[in-house]
Amino acid sequence: MNIEKDAKAYMQHKQQSFETHLRNESWKLQRYMEDRLYSSKELDKARECMQEAVLWAEESAKNFGIR
C-alpha cells in the first residue's frame, strides 16, 4: 500500500474530472447561446472569451490544484 501513489492517482482523477465537467458545462452554455442569439460578431466574441476562460481555468487547475 503506497499512500503517495494513491494520492497521486486521486489527484489525477480529480483533475481529469474537473476538466471533463468544465468542458461539458461550457459546451452546454455555448449551445444555449447559439440557440437563442442571432449570429453576430458579439456572439463570436462571447464564444472566443468562453474558450479562453476554459483554457485559463484548466491551466490554473494544473498549476495550483483543485479544492
C-alpha positions as CSV (number, residue, x, y, z in Angstrom):
1,M,0.0,0.0,0.0
2,N,1.7,3.1,-1.2
3,I,0.0,6.3,0.1
4,E,1.9,8.6,-2.2
5,K,0.8,6.6,-5.3
6,D,-2.8,6.5,-4.2
7,A,-2.7,10.3,-3.5
8,K,-1.3,11.0,-6.9
9,A,-3.8,8.8,-8.6
10,Y,-6.6,10.5,-6.7
11,M,-5.4,14.0,-7.7
12,Q,-5.1,12.9,-11.4
13,H,-8.6,11.6,-11.3
14,K,-9.8,14.8,-9.7
15,Q,-8.0,16.9,-12.4
16,Q,-9.5,14.9,-15.2
17,S,-13.0,15.0,-13.7
18,F,-12.7,18.8,-13.4
19,E,-11.6,19.2,-17.0
20,T,-14.4,17.0,-18.3
21,H,-17.1,18.7,-16.3
22,L,-15.8,22.2,-17.2
23,R,-15.8,21.4,-20.9
24,N,-19.2,19.8,-20.7
25,E,-20.8,22.7,-18.9
26,S,-19.1,25.3,-21.2
27,W,-20.4,23.4,-24.2
28,K,-23.9,23.5,-22.8
29,L,-23.6,27.3,-22.3
30,Q,-22.3,27.7,-25.8
31,R,-25.2,25.7,-27.3
32,Y,-27.6,27.7,-25.2
33,M,-26.3,31.0,-26.5
34,E,-26.1,29.8,-30.1
35,D,-29.7,28.5,-29.9
36,R,-31.1,31.8,-28.6
37,L,-28.9,34.5,-30.1
38,Y,-28.6,35.7,-33.7
39,S,-25.2,35.1,-35.3
40,S,-23.1,38.3,-34.8
41,K,-19.6,39.5,-34.0
42,E,-20.7,39.8,-30.4
43,L,-21.7,36.2,-30.2
44,D,-18.4,35.2,-31.9
45,K,-16.5,37.3,-29.2
46,A,-18.5,35.6,-26.5
47,R,-17.6,32.2,-27.8
48,E,-13.9,33.2,-28.0
49,C,-13.9,34.5,-24.5
50,M,-15.6,31.4,-23.2
51,Q,-13.0,29.2,-24.8
52,E,-10.3,31.4,-23.3
53,A,-11.9,31.1,-19.9
54,V,-11.9,27.3,-20.1
55,L,-8.3,27.2,-21.1
56,W,-7.3,29.6,-18.3
57,A,-9.3,27.6,-15.7
58,E,-7.6,24.3,-16.9
59,E,-4.2,26.0,-16.6
60,S,-5.0,27.3,-13.1
61,A,-6.1,23.8,-12.1
62,K,-2.8,22.3,-13.4
63,N,-0.6,24.9,-11.7
64,F,-2.4,25.3,-8.3
65,G,-4.6,22.2,-8.0
66,I,-8.3,21.9,-7.3
67,R,-10.0,22.4,-4.0
